[in-house]
Amino acid sequence: MMDRPGDDIGVDALCHAIVDRYHASLDQSLSRIAGELGGLAHRTPSPALDSVHRAFLELAAQIRAHLAKEENLIFPAIEALAVAERTGGRHASLPFVTVLHPIRVLEGEHVRIEQAVEQLREVTRRVNEPDTETPGWRACMSNLATFAAELHEHLKTENEILFPRALDLERRVL
């Protein structure tokens, strides 16, 4: 895993670093794992494999919607606040009065995403042993574990570094 972006860069650069470091990689992992699970479910018809595939597709949809909110709403707002601080001006018009509420919404989504990952782990544990004996299953589970770790690191970076810094920035600018 790569180093997590942090306090050594500006908050606007941190937004870009998060997109560059995590978002593209997570999107690629979502597509790859969905394809792997779909192939496994197709080759080895099994209600348990179908459940894993469905649970993953639901998680993938949740994550993609979440990433879109970050990239299209909150990150541009945070970047506008950073520009305002650097230039000494007022921040650009935002689609919300403060970044506090959207950040709290995203934090709530982070909790729900982590819960969905845990539910997916539970569903994968219920897969019968014959279905787990294939190299394809083992490779997919390895990819899923790597994905879950990267996702956790991404959410932690936002919760512990980006969001507190964005709220501090907003207090200084407003």
N, C-alpha and C positions, 0 to 999 in steps of 0.2 A: 504494500500500500504506500501511496505517496504521503508526504507530510501534509498535515492539515493546515490550510491557510489560517492566519491569525492576526495578532496584534501588530505585526510588523508592517502592515500596509493600511492605506486609508479605507474607510468603510465602503466607498464606491468601488475601489479596486477589489475589495473583499467580495462584493456582489459578483463582479466579473470572474474572480477566481473560483467562486463556488460554482458558477455556471460552467466554466471551463473544466474544473477539476471533477465535478460530480454529475451535473445534469446530463451531459452528452453520454458519459459512461453508463449512468443508470439507465438511460433510454435504450442504449445498445444492449445492455444486460437484460432489460425487460423483454425486448424483441427476441433475443437469443434463447432465453429460458422458456418463453411462451412457445417458441417453435420446438424446442426439445421436448417439453411436456406434451405438446400436441402430437408430436411424432410417437412418443412412448404410448400415449393413450390410444392412438390409432393402431399401432403395431400389436399391442397387448391389451385387447379390450378388457377393462376392469373397472368396476364402479369406484374403487379406491383411487385409481389413477385419474379417472374422470373428475373425481372430487378435488384432487390436488390441482389438476389443470384449471378447473373452474375457480378455485380459491385464488390461484395465482393470477388469472385474468382479471378478477375483481380487484386484487391488490394493484395490478399494473394500471388499471383504469384510474384508481384512486391516486396513485403516485403521479401519473401523467397530468391529471387535472391540477394537482397540487403544484407541480413544477411550473405549469403554465401560469398559475396565479403569481408565483414568485417572480417569474421572468417578465410578466406583462403588467403587474400591478405594484407589488411592494418594492422590488429592486429598482425600478425607475423612480419611485418616490424617494427611496433612500439616496439614490444618486443625485436627485434634484436637491435634497437637503445638503449633501456634501458640496455641491457646486455653490449653493447659497452661502455656506460657511466660508468657502475659499474666496468668494468674490465680495463678501460682506453685504450681499443683497438679500432680499426676501426670496423664499423658495418659490419655484414655479407652482402654478395652480395644480393641485392634486385632486384625484377623484374622491378623496376623503379628507376630513378635517385634520386628523392626526394619524400617524402610523401605528399608534398604540392598538387600536381595535383590529386592523388587519394582521398585525403581528400576533395578537392573542388568538385570532382565528387560525392562523398558520400553526401556532404552537398546539392548539387543540387538534388540528389535523395530524401533526407529528405524533401525538399520543395515539390517535386512531390508526395511523399507519403502522406504528410499532405493535399495536394490538393485533392488527391484521397479519403482520409477519409472524407473530406468536401463534395465531390460529392456523396459519399455513404450516408451521412446524408441527402442530398437533395433527393436522390432516396427513402430513407425510409420514408420521409415526404409525398411522393406522394402515399403511399400505402393506399388503401381505408379502411375506418373504419371497415367494417365487418371482414377484414383480420387481424386487429389489436386487436380484441376482445378476442383472444385465450390466454390462459396461456403460450403456447409455444412461441407465438410472443413476449409477454412481457418479458419472461425469456431470449429470444434471444437478444432483444434490451438492456436488462440490461447487458448481457454478452458483447455485442458490445460496450456499453458505457465504461465498465471497461477496455476492450481491447484498445479502443481509448485513454483513459487516460494513460494507461501503455505505449502504443506506443509513445505518446507525451513525457512522462517522459524519455523514452529511447533516443529518438532523441535529446531532450534538454541536457541530460547528455553528449552525444557525442559532440554536437555542442558547448556547453558552458564550458565543463570541459576537456574531452579527447582530442579533436582535438587541442585546443590551447596549451595544455600541450605537445602534441606530436610534434607540430611545434617548440615549445621552446626547447624541447629535441633535435630535429634534429639540430637546430642552434648550440647548445652546442657541439654536437658530431662531426659535419662535419667541 
